[in-house]
Amino acid sequence: MIDLSSSESLVSDEIKIKETVGDIFADDAKMSMRNVNVFYDEKQAIKNVSLDLARNQVTALIGPSGCGKSTFLRCLNRMNDTIPICRVEGELKLEGDNIYAKNLDPVLLRARVGMVFQKPNPFPKSIYDNVAYGPKIHGLATNKAELDEIVVSSLQKAGLFNEVKDRLEAPGTGLSGGQQQRLCIARTIAVSPEVILMDEPASALDPIATAVIEELIDELKEKYTIAIVTHSMQQAARVSQTTAYFHMGQLVEMGKTDQIFTNPTHELTENYITGRFG
């Protein structure tokens, strides 16, 4: 194990981090974040983070527990707004639009930037109603036939339709863990988002269900821009094209996934990738 106090001194060196942060800006960015800082009262959780999410790619956010990955992810669809003591500073844009503009409705933003959580959280409704809920409240269907089409299409995209097509009125909570997570992904897809945020979507699943979710992520990137927080470096290597390494609230290094895992620039990244701490 390395001396964590020495790693803290490495992180505090802002210039060294900025010199090694890598390819943080995408040629075709779907979302752009610049100089993002996040505070919980006086405690700073995210420190001056700038990066892009490339269109139709998967960006993995990795790092030790408590390093700010999930806090940063939640900034991207304003989920931190639900925490009274949380304050977000900096510039965060979706297709050039400021997502923290005072006149922007967070509910409408979350339709454009959907989120899949660590633990599957289907509504206590039928499988059909779980998927139909978002399109109903956003007025995306004018009649039952259109709603049926959205539900079927979303379940198909989530790789779940063939497994549940004969029991759409059964409770969503009665599905297996992996099926529930795919149901939550279908629910997210149903409102036609542009970006999907995933916070450790497979951490509560068995290896077989995890493999299904990972295959689904690979398919979904053809239509959506995806950011995924994961503690599994193997999963990050399998599903992502770009990887960002966070440590103590700072973005230490970001670049193409192959480069990050085979030839990291920063000592902190290498220590984490090789298992010397984490």
C-alpha positions in Angstrom: 0.0 0.0 0.0 1.2 3.5 -0.7 1.3 6.3 1.7 -2.0 8.1 1.2 -0.6 11.3 2.6 1.9 11.4 -0.3 -1.0 10.9 -2.7 -2.8 13.8 -1.2 0.3 16.0 -1.8 0.3 14.9 -5.4 -3.4 15.8 -5.8 -2.9 19.2 -4.2 -0.4 20.1 -7.0 -2.9 21.7 -9.4 -0.3 22.4 -12.1 0.9 18.8 -12.2 -2.7 17.6 -12.6 -3.5 20.0 -15.4 -0.4 19.0 -17.3 -1.4 15.4 -17.3 -5.2 15.5 -17.5 -5.2 14.4 -21.1 -7.8 14.6 -23.8 -10.6 16.2 -21.8 -12.2 18.1 -24.6 -14.1 16.2 -27.4 -14.2 17.3 -31.0 -17.9 16.5 -31.0 -19.1 17.1 -27.5 -22.7 16.4 -26.4 -22.1 18.0 -22.9 -19.4 20.4 -21.9 -18.4 21.1 -18.3 -15.9 23.8 -17.4 -14.4 24.7 -14.0 -17.1 22.9 -12.1 -17.0 23.2 -8.3 -19.4 21.6 -5.9 -19.9 22.4 -2.2 -21.8 20.9 0.6 -22.1 23.9 2.9 -18.4 24.9 3.3 -17.0 21.4 2.3 -15.8 21.3 -1.3 -16.5 18.0 -3.0 -15.6 18.8 -6.6 -12.7 21.0 -7.4 -12.4 22.8 -10.7 -13.3 19.9 -13.0 -13.5 20.5 -16.8 -14.3 17.7 -19.3 -16.6 16.9 -22.2 -18.9 13.9 -22.9 -18.3 12.9 -26.5 -21.4 12.3 -28.6 -22.4 8.6 -28.9 -19.6 7.4 -26.8 -19.4 5.9 -23.3 -17.4 7.9 -20.8 -16.4 6.0 -17.6 -15.8 7.9 -14.3 -13.5 5.8 -12.1 -11.7 6.4 -8.8 -11.7 5.5 -5.1 -14.8 5.6 -3.0 -15.7 9.1 -2.0 -13.6 10.8 -4.7 -16.6 12.7 -6.2 -17.6 10.5 -9.2 -21.3 10.3 -8.3 -21.5 13.9 -7.1 -20.1 15.0 -10.4 -22.5 12.7 -12.3 -25.5 14.1 -10.4 -24.5 17.6 -11.5 -25.2 16.7 -15.1 -29.0 16.5 -14.7 -29.2 18.7 -11.6 -30.0 15.8 -9.2 -28.0 17.7 -6.6 -30.7 20.4 -6.6 -32.6 18.1 -4.2 -29.9 18.6 -1.6 -30.5 21.9 0.2 -26.8 22.4 1.3 -25.4 21.6 -2.1 -24.1 24.4 -4.3 -22.8 23.9 -7.9 -20.6 26.5 -9.6 -19.1 26.6 -13.1 -20.3 26.1 -16.6 -22.3 23.0 -17.6 -23.8 22.9 -21.1 -25.9 20.4 -23.1 -25.7 21.1 -26.8 -24.5 24.6 -25.9 -27.4 25.4 -23.5 -26.6 26.2 -19.9 -28.3 23.5 -17.9 -28.2 25.7 -14.7 -30.0 28.6 -16.3 -32.7 30.0 -14.0 -35.4 29.6 -16.6 -34.7 26.0 -17.3 -37.1 23.4 -15.8 -35.0 20.6 -14.1 -37.8 18.2 -14.8 -37.5 18.9 -18.6 -33.7 18.6 -18.3 -34.0 15.2 -16.7 -36.1 14.0 -19.7 -33.1 15.0 -21.9 -30.5 13.6 -19.5 -31.9 10.4 -17.9 -30.4 8.6 -15.0 -30.1 4.9 -14.0 -29.2 4.3 -10.4 -27.0 1.8 -8.6 -30.0 -0.1 -7.2 -32.9 -0.9 -9.5 -35.8 1.2 -8.5 -38.9 0.2 -10.5 -42.1 2.0 -9.5 -44.7 -0.1 -7.6 -46.7 -0.4 -10.9 -47.0 -2.9 -13.7 -44.2 -3.4 -16.2 -46.2 -1.5 -18.8 -47.0 1.4 -16.5 -43.3 1.7 -15.4 -42.3 2.4 -19.0 -45.4 4.4 -19.9 -45.2 6.8 -16.9 -42.7 9.2 -18.4 -44.3 9.5 -21.8 -47.6 10.1 -20.1 -46.5 13.0 -17.9 -44.5 14.6 -20.8 -47.3 14.2 -23.3 -45.3 12.1 -25.7 -48.3 10.0 -26.8 -51.7 11.3 -27.9 -53.4 8.0 -27.8 -53.1 4.4 -26.5 -51.7 3.0 -29.7 -48.8 5.6 -29.6 -48.2 4.8 -26.0 -48.2 1.1 -26.7 -45.6 1.7 -29.4 -43.3 3.6 -27.1 -43.5 1.0 -24.4 -42.8 -1.9 -26.8 -39.9 0.0 -28.5 -38.4 1.0 -25.2 -38.5 -2.6 -23.8 -37.0 -3.8 -27.1 -34.1 -1.3 -26.9 -33.5 -2.4 -23.3 -33.4 -6.0 -24.3 -36.3 -7.0 -22.1 -39.4 -7.2 -24.3 -39.1 -10.9 -25.3 -38.8 -11.8 -21.6 -41.9 -9.8 -20.5 -44.2 -9.5 -23.5 -46.7 -11.9 -22.1 -46.9 -10.3 -18.7 -46.8 -6.6 -19.2 -49.5 -6.1 -16.5 -47.4 -8.0 -13.9 -45.7 -5.9 -11.2 -42.3 -4.5 -12.2 -41.0 -5.3 -8.7 -41.6 -9.0 -9.4 -38.8 -9.2 -12.0 -35.3 -10.4 -11.2 -32.6 -7.8 -10.3 -31.1 -7.7 -13.7 -34.5 -7.5 -15.4 -35.5 -4.7 -13.0 -32.4 -2.7 -14.0 -33.2 -3.2 -17.7 -36.8 -2.1 -16.9 -35.4 1.1 -15.3 -33.3 1.6 -18.5 -36.4 1.1 -20.6 -38.2 3.7 -18.4 -35.3 6.1 -19.0 -35.3 5.5 -22.8 -39.1 5.9 -23.1 -38.9 9.7 -22.8 -36.3 9.9 -25.6 -33.3 11.3 -23.7 -30.2 12.5 -25.4 -27.8 11.5 -22.6 -28.0 8.6 -20.2 -26.2 8.8 -16.8 -25.5 5.5 -15.0 -24.3 5.3 -11.4 -22.8 1.8 -10.9 -25.8 0.2 -12.8 -24.5 -3.3 -12.4 -22.9 -3.3 -8.9 -25.9 -5.1 -7.3 -26.2 -7.7 -10.1 -24.7 -11.1 -10.6 -22.1 -11.7 -13.4 -24.6 -13.0 -15.9 -26.9 -10.0 -15.5 -23.9 -7.7 -15.5 -22.8 -9.0 -18.8 -26.3 -8.4 -20.2 -26.2 -4.8 -19.0 -22.8 -4.3 -20.5 -23.9 -5.6 -23.9 -26.9 -3.3 -23.7 -24.7 -0.3 -22.9 -22.6 -1.1 -26.0 -25.8 -1.1 -28.1 -27.2 2.0 -26.6 -24.2 4.2 -27.4 -25.2 4.1 -31.0 -28.1 6.4 -30.2 -27.3 7.9 -26.8 -24.3 9.6 -25.1 -23.5 7.7 -21.9 -21.6 8.5 -18.8 -21.1 5.7 -16.3 -19.7 5.7 -12.8 -18.1 2.3 -11.9 -15.9 0.9 -9.3 -15.0 -2.0 -11.6 -12.0 -1.1 -13.7 -12.6 -4.2 -15.8 -16.1 -2.9 -16.6 -14.8 0.5 -17.5 -12.3 -1.1 -19.8 -15.0 -3.2 -21.5 -17.7 -0.6 -22.0 -16.1 2.8 -22.4 -14.2 4.6 -25.1 -13.1 7.4 -22.7 -12.1 7.1 -19.0 -11.8 9.9 -16.4 -9.9 9.2 -13.2 -11.1 11.2 -10.1 -9.2 11.5 -6.8 -10.3 13.6 -3.8 -12.7 15.7 -5.9 -10.3 16.5 -8.7 -10.1 15.2 -12.3 -6.5 13.8 -12.3 -6.4 12.3 -15.8 -8.7 11.7 -18.7 -8.2 10.1 -22.1 -8.9 7.2 -24.4 -9.7 4.2 -22.3 -7.0 2.0 -23.8 -4.4 4.7 -23.0 -5.6 5.2 -19.4 -5.4 1.5 -18.6 -2.2 0.7 -20.4 -0.1 3.9 -20.2 -1.5 6.3 -17.7 0.4 9.6 -17.4 -0.2 10.5 -13.8 1.3 8.5 -10.9 -2.0 8.6 -9.0 -3.8 7.0 -12.0 -1.1 4.3 -12.3 -1.3 3.6 -8.5 -5.1 3.1 -8.7 -5.1 1.1 -11.9 -2.4 -1.3 -10.6 -4.3 -1.7 -7.3 -1.8 0.0 -5.0 -4.6 1.9 -3.5 -8.3 2.4 -4.0 
